């Protein structure tokens, strides 16, 4: 009895100390690389597939641990060969896996890892998906097409996932594609870009949405800037598409003459919209044009488009590895283009994701993660 009372008292003391320190910096435990367990019984393991091991290692380091031991390779015929070596019975499992290109390969890895660990009697399985593939197919725009974002959610749920942590989902409604037994946390990664924009001496900054659907995201980023004492305006570009990837016309709503513009979007795919938006802004007198997007896909000739565009700088996060990834463990499975651009700067969401995992594991609120003055990373 005394043993259990001592453990309980230790947890209360540690918890109260942590709560007092949260008021200063909610990320202090991750920056100190403190393990998120007050007792040895509160076990957890961090696993990673092949999509983004560098980010997974960074997250694990912030949590004061190493990645769990698992092999994710291929058989001779291309099938996935998966084996988990660490004991996982009764433990909370966090699988870090972006479903970035090749999307189907990485999605299948994630599904099989969830299934394997569920069959190994894991207590709780959380899929940490920095980039959620198929997210753009979130509704029926015409007859006889799938709602792929919902179908992926159903696959994850069927395999036995208990919780999902994602970064800047293409649309918030994807959270509703999972049933009520699988809560989804959508991390707003624009918070990690504030340090960069604080330090480049913006002149009359204007946050620009590249389309009508991104206005909410742009307004949110504008509110982050304003909360960081960077007063900014808001503008929007209205585009008319001929078809997917082809834009007929772009019109500007707002004033950008003599201003530094920041185009904010959730992802950069072929970069066609982004580069045309930069040209429109320059046409209307923008001084400098920056772009921030959480996910950098850079499909086809996206990088050469950016290099030849009027964009001054493109800031992305590491939810997807940059082209030219040299990680020998995944190069054979996930080959990347070797071309890159000096205009592209990558910043890390590792600290944000690590603190989200910590708080999910300790059953704490995520609210303070998104106070603009709280996030002071090393970007």
Sine and cosine of phi, psi and omega as CSV:
sin_phi,cos_phi,sin_psi,cos_psi,sin_omega,cos_omega
0.00,0.00,-0.70,0.71,0.00,-1.00
-0.89,0.46,-0.58,0.82,0.00,-1.00
-0.88,0.47,-0.71,0.70,-0.02,-1.00
-0.93,0.37,-0.61,0.80,0.04,-1.00
-0.89,0.45,-0.65,0.76,0.00,-1.00
-0.89,0.45,-0.68,0.73,0.02,-1.00
-0.90,0.44,-0.69,0.73,0.00,-1.00
-0.89,0.46,-0.67,0.75,0.01,-1.00
-0.90,0.44,-0.64,0.77,0.03,-1.00
-0.88,0.48,-0.66,0.75,0.01,-1.00
-0.90,0.43,-0.67,0.75,-0.01,-1.00
-0.90,0.43,-0.66,0.75,0.00,-1.00
-0.90,0.43,-0.72,0.70,0.01,-1.00
-0.89,0.46,-0.65,0.76,-0.01,-1.00
-0.91,0.42,-0.69,0.72,-0.01,-1.00
-0.92,0.40,-0.61,0.79,0.06,-1.00
-0.89,0.46,-0.69,0.72,0.00,-1.00
-0.89,0.46,-0.68,0.73,-0.02,-1.00
-0.88,0.47,-0.61,0.79,0.04,-1.00
-0.90,0.43,-0.63,0.78,-0.04,-1.00
-0.97,0.23,-0.41,0.91,0.03,-1.00
-0.85,0.53,-0.55,0.83,-0.06,-1.00
-0.88,0.47,-0.41,0.91,0.02,-1.00
-1.00,0.00,-0.81,0.59,-0.03,-1.00
-0.51,-0.86,0.94,-0.33,-0.05,-1.00
-0.92,0.38,-0.17,0.98,-0.02,-1.00
-0.98,-0.20,0.16,0.99,-0.17,-0.98
-0.89,0.46,-0.57,0.82,-0.04,-1.00
-0.94,0.35,-0.63,0.78,0.02,-1.00
-0.94,0.35,-0.63,0.78,0.03,-1.00
-0.90,0.43,-0.53,0.85,0.05,-1.00
-0.99,0.11,-0.02,1.00,0.01,-1.00
0.83,0.56,0.72,0.69,-0.02,-1.00
-1.00,0.04,0.71,-0.71,0.02,-1.00
-0.94,0.35,0.77,-0.63,-0.09,-1.00
-0.99,0.15,0.84,0.54,0.05,-1.00
-0.56,-0.83,0.86,-0.52,0.00,-1.00
-0.99,0.17,-0.39,0.92,0.00,-1.00
-0.74,-0.67,0.43,-0.90,0.02,-1.00
-0.87,0.50,-0.44,0.90,-0.03,-1.00
-0.95,0.33,-0.38,0.93,-0.04,-1.00
-0.99,0.13,0.90,0.44,-0.13,-0.99
-0.98,0.21,0.53,-0.85,0.08,-1.00
-0.51,-0.86,0.40,-0.92,0.04,-1.00
-0.70,-0.72,0.62,-0.79,0.05,-1.00
-0.95,-0.32,0.87,-0.50,0.04,-1.00
-0.93,-0.37,0.33,-0.94,0.07,-1.00
-0.59,-0.80,0.63,-0.78,0.19,-0.98
-1.00,0.09,-0.38,-0.93,-0.07,-1.00
-1.00,-0.09,-0.02,1.00,-0.14,-0.99
-0.96,0.28,-0.60,0.80,-0.09,-1.00
-0.41,-0.91,0.92,0.40,0.00,-1.00
-0.90,0.44,-0.61,0.80,0.02,-1.00
-0.84,0.54,-0.69,0.73,0.04,-1.00
-0.91,0.42,-0.67,0.74,0.00,-1.00
-0.88,0.48,-0.65,0.76,0.03,-1.00
-0.91,0.42,-0.64,0.76,0.01,-1.00
-0.89,0.45,-0.70,0.71,0.02,-1.00
-0.87,0.49,-0.72,0.70,0.00,-1.00
-0.87,0.49,-0.62,0.78,0.00,-1.00
-0.91,0.42,-0.62,0.78,0.06,-1.00
-0.91,0.42,-0.43,0.90,0.02,-1.00
-1.00,-0.05,0.12,0.99,0.08,-1.00
0.94,0.34,0.54,0.84,-0.02,-1.00
-0.54,-0.84,0.06,-1.00,0.11,-0.99
-0.96,-0.27,0.30,-0.95,0.11,-0.99
-0.89,0.45,0.61,-0.79,0.06,-1.00
-0.91,0.41,0.39,-0.92,-0.12,-0.99
-1.00,0.05,0.94,-0.35,0.06,-1.00
-0.53,-0.85,0.54,-0.84,0.04,-1.00
-0.95,-0.30,0.83,-0.56,0.07,-1.00
-0.82,-0.58,0.99,-0.13,-0.05,-1.00
-0.75,-0.66,-0.34,-0.94,-0.03,-1.00
-0.76,-0.65,0.60,-0.80,0.18,-0.98
-0.97,0.25,0.13,-0.99,-0.05,-1.00
-0.87,0.50,-0.51,0.86,-0.04,-1.00
-1.00,0.00,0.09,1.00,0.04,-1.00
0.99,-0.11,-0.15,0.99,0.04,-1.00
-0.93,0.37,0.44,-0.90,-0.04,-1.00
-0.98,0.21,0.76,-0.65,0.05,-1.00
-0.95,-0.30,0.94,-0.33,-0.12,-0.99
-0.83,-0.55,0.75,-0.66,0.10,-0.99
-0.55,-0.84,0.77,-0.64,0.04,-1.00
-0.99,-0.17,0.80,-0.61,-0.06,-1.00
-0.99,-0.15,-0.43,0.90,-0.03,-1.00
-0.99,0.12,0.58,-0.81,0.05,-1.00
-0.91,0.40,0.81,-0.59,-0.08,-1.00
-0.83,-0.56,0.04,1.00,-0.03,-1.00
-0.87,0.49,0.81,-0.58,0.07,-1.00
0.97,0.23,0.09,1.00,-0.05,-1.00
-0.98,-0.20,0.39,-0.92,0.10,-0.99
-1.00,0.09,0.79,-0.62,-0.12,-0.99
-0.92,-0.38,0.70,-0.72,0.08,-1.00
-0.82,-0.57,0.88,-0.47,-0.02,-1.00
-0.96,-0.29,0.90,-0.43,-0.01,-1.00
-0.99,-0.11,0.92,-0.40,-0.07,-1.00
-0.40,-0.92,0.93,-0.36,0.16,-0.99
-0.98,0.21,0.63,-0.77,0.08,-1.00
-0.99,-0.13,0.84,0.54,0.01,-1.00
-1.00,-0.01,0.15,-0.99,-0.02,-1.00
-0.83,0.55,0.66,-0.75,-0.11,0.99
-0.95,0.31,0.91,-0.42,-0.20,-0.98
-0.86,0.52,-0.76,0.65,-0.09,-1.00
-0.91,0.42,-0.59,0.80,0.06,-1.00
-0.88,0.48,-0.76,0.65,-0.08,-1.00
-0.95,0.30,-0.55,0.83,0.07,-1.00
-0.91,0.42,-0.68,0.73,0.01,-1.00
-0.90,0.43,-0.63,0.78,0.08,-1.00
-0.85,0.53,-0.71,0.70,-0.02,-1.00
-0.89,0.45,-0.71,0.70,-0.01,-1.00
-0.88,0.48,-0.69,0.72,-0.02,-1.00
-0.94,0.35,-0.56,0.83,0.05,-1.00
-0.92,0.40,-0.66,0.75,0.05,-1.00
-0.88,0.47,-0.73,0.68,-0.02,-1.00
-0.88,0.48,-0.71,0.71,-0.02,-1.00
-0.87,0.49,-0.71,0.70,-0.05,-1.00
-0.96,0.26,-0.49,0.87,0.11,-0.99
-0.91,0.41,-0.65,0.76,0.03,-1.00
-0.95,0.30,-0.24,0.97,0.04,-1.00
-1.00,-0.08,0.24,0.97,0.10,-1.00
0.92,0.39,0.57,0.82,0.14,-0.99
-0.89,0.46,0.54,-0.84,-0.01,-1.00
-0.94,0.33,-0.77,0.64,-0.06,-1.00
-0.52,-0.86,0.69,-0.73,-0.03,-1.00
-0.87,-0.49,0.85,-0.53,0.06,-1.00
-0.93,-0.38,0.83,-0.56,0.09,-1.00
-1.00,-0.01,0.90,-0.44,0.05,-1.00
-0.99,-0.13,0.96,-0.29,-0.13,-0.99
-0.91,-0.42,1.00,0.00,-0.02,-1.00
-0.84,0.54,-0.64,0.77,0.10,-1.00
-0.82,-0.57,0.85,-0.52,-0.06,-1.00
-0.99,-0.11,0.97,-0.24,0.00,-1.00
-0.92,0.39,0.37,-0.93,-0.04,-1.00
0.93,0.37,0.19,0.98,-0.09,-1.00
-0.92,0.38,-0.43,0.90,-0.05,-1.00
-0.97,0.24,-0.27,0.96,0.06,-1.00
-1.00,-0.08,0.95,0.32,-0.16,-0.99
-0.96,-0.28,-0.01,1.00,0.02,-1.00
-0.30,-0.96,0.24,-0.97,0.01,-1.00
-1.00,0.05,0.93,-0.37,0.04,-1.00
-1.00,-0.03,-0.25,0.97,0.04,-1.00
-0.41,-0.91,0.08,-1.00,-0.04,-1.00
-0.95,0.32,0.51,-0.86,0.15,-0.99
0.86,0.51,0.71,0.70,0.13,-0.99
-0.79,-0.62,0.50,-0.87,-0.03,-1.00
-0.98,0.17,0.33,-0.94,0.22,-0.98
-0.98,-0.22,0.99,0.16,-0.21,-0.98
-0.90,0.43,-0.56,0.83,0.00,-1.00
-0.87,0.49,-0.62,0.78,0.04,-1.00
-0.95,0.31,-0.59,0.81,-0.01,-1.00
-0.92,0.39,-0.62,0.78,0.06,-1.00
-0.90,0.44,-0.66,0.75,0.04,-1.00
-0.87,0.50,-0.67,0.74,0.01,-1.00
-0.91,0.42,-0.63,0.78,0.05,-1.00
-0.87,0.49,-0.73,0.68,0.00,-1.00
-0.88,0.47,-0.68,0.73,-0.02,-1.00
-0.91,0.41,-0.66,0.75,0.00,-1.00
-0.90,0.43,-0.58,0.81,0.00,-1.00
-0.93,0.35,-0.34,0.94,0.09,-1.00
0.92,-0.39,0.35,0.94,0.03,-1.00
-0.94,0.35,0.59,-0.81,-0.01,-1.00
-0.98,-0.20,-0.42,0.91,-0.05,-1.00
-0.38,-0.92,0.47,-0.88,0.05,-1.00
-0.79,-0.62,0.74,-0.67,0.14,-0.99
-0.89,-0.46,0.86,-0.50,-0.04,-1.00
-0.82,-0.57,0.27,-0.96,0.01,-1.00
-0.91,-0.42,0.88,-0.48,0.08,-1.00
0.69,0.72,0.93,0.36,0.10,-0.99
-0.85,0.53,0.56,-0.83,-0.04,-1.00
-0.84,0.55,-0.59,0.80,0.12,-0.99
-0.56,-0.83,0.60,-0.80,-0.10,-1.00
-0.90,0.44,-0.39,0.92,-0.07,-1.00
-0.91,0.41,-0.27,0.96,0.03,-1.00
-0.87,0.50,-0.49,0.87,0.05,-1.00
-0.85,0.52,-0.53,0.85,0.00,-1.00
-0.99,0.17,-0.14,0.99,0.05,-1.00
-0.97,0.26,-0.31,0.95,0.10,-1.00
-1.00,0.00,0.51,-0.86,0.02,-1.00
-0.94,0.34,0.22,-0.97,-0.04,-1.00
-0.89,0.45,-0.27,0.96,0.02,-1.00
-0.99,0.11,-0.13,0.99,0.01,-1.00
-0.85,-0.52,1.00,0.03,0.02,-1.00
-0.92,0.39,0.54,-0.84,-0.01,-1.00
-0.83,-0.55,0.81,-0.59,0.08,-1.00
-0.97,-0.25,0.85,-0.52,-0.01,-1.00
-0.97,-0.25,0.97,-0.26,-0.07,-1.00
-0.98,0.18,0.78,-0.63,0.02,-1.00
-1.00,0.06,0.99,-0.16,-0.15,-0.99
-0.99,0.17,-0.11,0.99,0.04,-1.00
-0.89,0.46,-0.33,0.94,0.02,-1.00
-0.88,0.48,-0.50,0.87,-0.07,-1.00
-0.98,0.22,-0.24,0.97,-0.01,-1.00
-1.00,0.06,-0.15,0.99,-0.08,-1.00
-0.88,0.47,-0.64,0.77,0.00,-1.00
-0.85,0.52,-0.66,0.75,0.00,-1.00
-0.89,0.46,-0.76,0.65,-0.08,-1.00
-0.96,0.27,-0.35,0.94,0.11,-0.99
-0.92,0.39,-0.45,0.89,-0.21,-0.98
-0.96,-0.28,0.20,0.98,-0.04,-1.00
-0.91,-0.42,0.23,0.97,0.09,-1.00
0.80,0.60,0.89,0.46,0.01,-1.00
-0.91,0.41,0.63,-0.77,0.03,-1.00
-0.94,-0.35,0.89,-0.46,-0.02,-1.00
0.71,0.71,0.86,0.51,-0.10,-0.99
-0.91,0.42,0.61,-0.79,0.08,-1.00
-0.77,-0.64,0.81,-0.59,0.06,-1.00
-1.00,0.04,0.77,-0.64,-0.11,-0.99
-0.88,-0.48,0.77,-0.63,0.16,-0.99
-1.00,-0.02,0.77,-0.63,-0.03,-1.00
-0.96,0.26,-0.14,0.99,0.07,-1.00
-0.35,-0.94,0.18,-0.98,-0.06,-1.00
-0.90,0.44,-0.56,0.83,-0.03,-1.00
-0.93,0.36,-0.29,0.96,-0.04,-1.00
-0.98,-0.18,0.19,0.98,-0.07,-1.00
-0.89,0.46,-0.65,0.76,0.00,-1.00
-0.87,0.49,-0.69,0.72,0.01,-1.00
-0.88,0.47,-0.67,0.74,0.01,-1.00
-0.91,0.41,-0.65,0.76,0.03,-1.00
-0.90,0.44,-0.61,0.79,0.03,-1.00
-0.90,0.44,-0.69,0.72,0.03,-1.00
-0.91,0.41,-0.63,0.78,0.06,-1.00
-0.87,0.49,-0.65,0.76,0.02,-1.00
-0.91,0.41,-0.58,0.81,0.08,-1.00
-0.89,0.45,-0.70,0.71,0.02,-1.00
-0.89,0.46,-0.72,0.70,-0.02,-1.00
-0.89,0.45,-0.60,0.80,0.05,-1.00
-0.93,0.36,-0.37,0.93,0.05,-1.00
-1.00,-0.07,0.31,0.95,0.03,-1.00
0.90,0.43,0.53,0.85,0.15,-0.99
-0.90,-0.44,1.00,-0.08,-0.05,-1.00
-0.93,0.36,0.80,-0.60,-0.10,-1.00
-0.67,-0.74,0.38,-0.92,0.08,-1.00
-0.98,-0.18,-0.08,-1.00,-0.05,-1.00
-0.67,-0.75,0.69,-0.72,0.07,-1.00
-0.65,-0.76,0.24,-0.97,-0.04,-1.00
-0.59,-0.81,0.60,-0.80,0.10,-1.00
-0.96,-0.29,0.79,-0.62,0.05,-1.00
-0.98,-0.19,0.85,-0.53,-0.03,-1.00
-0.89,-0.46,0.55,-0.83,0.06,-1.00
-0.90,-0.43,0.86,-0.51,-0.08,-1.00
-1.00,-0.10,0.62,-0.79,0.20,-0.98
-0.99,0.16,-0.67,0.74,0.04,-1.00
-0.26,-0.97,0.04,-1.00,-0.02,-1.00
-0.85,0.53,0.83,-0.56,0.03,-1.00
1.00,0.05,-0.08,1.00,0.00,-1.00
-0.81,-0.59,0.85,-0.53,-0.07,-1.00
-0.94,-0.35,0.75,-0.66,-0.02,-1.00
-1.00,0.06,-0.68,0.73,-0.11,-0.99
-0.45,-0.89,0.53,-0.85,0.07,-1.00
-0.76,-0.65,0.71,-0.70,0.04,-1.00
-0.79,-0.62,0.58,-0.81,-0.04,-1.00
-0.99,-0.17,0.71,-0.70,0.14,-0.99
-0.90,-0.43,0.94,-0.33,-0.05,-1.00
0.77,-0.64,0.11,-0.99,-0.04,-1.00
-0.91,-0.41,0.81,-0.59,-0.02,-1.00
-0.79,-0.61,0.04,1.00,-0.06,-1.00
-0.86,0.50,0.84,-0.55,0.00,-1.00
0.96,0.26,0.25,0.97,-0.07,-1.00
-0.93,-0.38,0.43,-0.90,0.20,-0.98
-1.00,0.07,0.82,-0.57,-0.08,-1.00
-0.96,-0.28,0.62,-0.78,0.07,-1.00
-0.85,-0.53,0.95,-0.31,0.06,-1.00
-0.99,0.15,0.83,-0.56,-0.07,-1.00
-0.90,-0.43,0.80,-0.59,0.03,-1.00
-0.56,-0.83,0.18,-0.98,-0.01,-1.00
-1.00,0.07,-0.48,0.88,-0.03,-1.00
-0.48,-0.88,0.39,-0.92,0.14,-0.99
-0.87,-0.49,0.89,-0.46,-0.01,-1.00
-0.98,-0.21,-1.00,0.02,0.04,-1.00
-1.00,0.03,-0.14,0.99,0.04,-1.00
0.93,0.36,0.18,0.98,0.02,-1.00
-0.90,0.44,-0.77,0.64,0.02,-1.00
-0.87,0.49,-0.70,0.71,-0.05,-1.00
-0.87,0.49,-0.75,0.66,-0.06,-1.00
-0.93,0.37,-0.62,0.79,0.06,-1.00
-0.92,0.38,-0.60,0.80,0.05,-1.00
-0.89,0.45,-0.64,0.77,0.04,-1.00
-0.89,0.46,-0.63,0.77,0.03,-1.00
-0.91,0.42,-0.65,0.76,0.04,-1.00
-0.89,0.45,-0.69,0.73,-0.01,-1.00
-0.90,0.43,-0.67,0.74,0.05,-1.00
-0.89,0.45,-0.62,0.78,0.02,-1.00
-0.87,0.50,-0.58,0.82,-0.01,-1.00
-1.00,-0.06,0.27,0.96,0.19,-0.98
1.00,-0.09,0.29,0.96,0.03,-1.00
-0.89,0.45,0.64,-0.77,-0.02,-1.00
-0.97,0.24,-0.84,0.54,0.09,-1.00
-0.76,-0.65,0.49,-0.87,0.00,-1.00
-0.81,-0.58,0.88,-0.48,0.08,-1.00
-0.93,-0.36,0.31,-0.95,0.10,-1.00
-0.68,-0.73,0.63,-0.77,0.12,-0.99
-0.78,-0.63,0.78,-0.62,0.09,-1.00
-0.63,-0.77,0.61,-0.79,-0.01,-1.00
-0.94,0.35,-0.68,0.73,-0.13,-0.99
-0.92,-0.39,0.85,-0.52,0.03,-1.00
-0.96,-0.27,0.99,-0.11,0.01,-1.00
-0.99,0.14,-0.69,0.73,0.04,-1.00
0.79,0.61,0.85,0.52,0.01,-1.00
-0.99,0.17,0.39,-0.92,0.05,-1.00
0.80,0.60,-0.83,-0.56,-0.05,-1.00
-0.98,-0.18,0.53,0.85,-0.08,-1.00
-0.85,0.53,-0.68,0.74,-0.08,-1.00
-0.92,0.39,-0.65,0.76,0.03,-1.00
-0.92,0.38,-0.56,0.83,0.08,-1.00
-0.88,0.48,-0.70,0.71,0.00,-1.00
-0.90,0.44,-0.67,0.74,-0.02,-1.00
-0.88,0.47,-0.55,0.84,-0.05,-1.00
-0.99,-0.14,0.15,0.99,-0.03,-1.00
-0.99,-0.10,0.20,-0.98,0.07,-1.00
-0.98,0.21,0.12,0.99,0.03,-1.00
-0.90,0.43,0.71,-0.70,0.05,-1.00
-1.00,0.09,-0.60,0.80,-0.02,-1.00
-0.37,-0.93,0.63,-0.77,0.09,-1.00
-0.88,-0.47,0.86,-0.51,-0.03,-1.00
-0.95,-0.31,0.82,-0.58,0.06,-1.00
-0.77,-0.63,0.19,-0.98,0.08,-1.00
-0.97,-0.24,0.08,-1.00,-0.04,-1.00
-0.99,-0.13,0.51,0.86,0.13,-0.99
-0.90,0.44,-0.46,0.89,0.09,-1.00
-0.81,-0.58,0.72,-0.69,0.02,-1.00
-0.88,0.48,0.60,-0.80,0.05,-1.00
-0.90,0.43,0.46,-0.89,0.14,-0.99
-0.82,0.57,0.61,-0.80,-0.05,-1.00
1.00,-0.04,0.30,0.95,0.03,-1.00
-0.86,0.52,0.78,-0.62,-0.07,-1.00
-0.94,-0.34,0.27,0.96,0.00,-1.00
-0.92,0.40,0.92,-0.39,-0.10,-0.99
-0.89,0.45,-0.41,0.91,-0.05,-1.00
-0.93,0.35,-0.43,0.90,-0.10,-0.99
-0.84,-0.54,-0.05,1.00,-0.11,-0.99
-0.88,0.47,-0.57,0.82,-0.02,-1.00
-0.96,0.29,-0.49,0.87,-0.06,-1.00
-1.00,-0.01,-0.60,0.80,-0.07,-1.00
-0.82,-0.57,0.94,0.34,-0.01,-1.00
-0.91,0.42,0.65,-0.76,-0.01,-1.00
-0.88,-0.48,0.39,-0.92,0.10,-0.99
-0.90,0.43,0.51,-0.86,-0.05,-1.00
-1.00,-0.01,-0.25,0.97,-0.05,-1.00
-0.98,0.19,0.63,-0.78,0.09,-1.00
-0.64,-0.77,0.02,-1.00,-0.08,-1.00
-0.71,-0.70,0.62,-0.78,0.06,-1.00
-0.94,0.34,-0.23,0.97,0.01,-1.00
-0.98,0.18,-0.22,0.97,-0.08,-1.00
-0.99,-0.10,0.80,-0.60,0.06,-1.00
-0.87,-0.50,0.77,-0.64,-0.01,-1.00
-0.96,-0.28,0.76,-0.65,0.07,-1.00
-0.89,-0.46,0.33,-0.94,-0.17,-0.99
-0.98,-0.20,0.63,-0.78,0.15,-0.99
-0.98,-0.21,0.18,0.98,-0.08,-1.00
-0.84,0.55,-0.70,0.71,-0.02,-1.00
-0.91,0.42,-0.67,0.74,0.01,-1.00
-0.90,0.45,-0.73,0.68,-0.01,-1.00
-0.91,0.42,-0.66,0.75,0.00,-1.00
-0.89,0.46,-0.70,0.72,-0.01,-1.00
-0.93,0.37,-0.53,0.85,0.08,-1.00
-0.91,0.42,-0.69,0.72,0.05,-1.00
-0.88,0.47,-0.70,0.71,0.00,-1.00
-0.84,0.55,-0.74,0.67,-0.07,-1.00
-0.95,0.32,-0.55,0.83,0.08,-1.00
-0.91,0.41,-0.65,0.76,-0.02,-1.00
-0.92,0.39,-0.62,0.79,-0.04,-1.00
-1.00,-0.05,0.08,1.00,0.03,-1.00
0.87,0.50,0.73,0.68,0.03,-1.00
-0.94,-0.34,0.31,-0.95,-0.02,-1.00
-0.95,0.31,0.53,-0.85,0.08,-1.00
-1.00,-0.01,-0.10,1.00,-0.21,-0.98
-0.82,0.58,-0.72,0.70,-0.11,-0.99
-0.96,0.27,-0.14,0.99,0.04,-1.00
-0.92,0.40,-0.36,0.93,-0.16,-0.99
-0.92,-0.40,0.41,0.91,0.19,-0.98
-0.99,0.12,0.87,-0.50,-0.09,-1.00
-0.80,0.60,-0.60,0.80,-0.05,-1.00
-0.99,0.17,-0.13,0.99,-0.01,-1.00
-0.99,0.11,-0.53,0.85,-0.10,-1.00
-1.00,0.02,0.96,-0.27,0.08,-1.00
-0.81,-0.59,1.00,0.04,-0.06,-1.00
-1.00,-0.04,-0.24,-0.97,-0.02,-1.00
-0.93,-0.37,0.70,0.72,-0.05,-1.00
-0.97,0.22,0.00,0.00,0.00,0.00
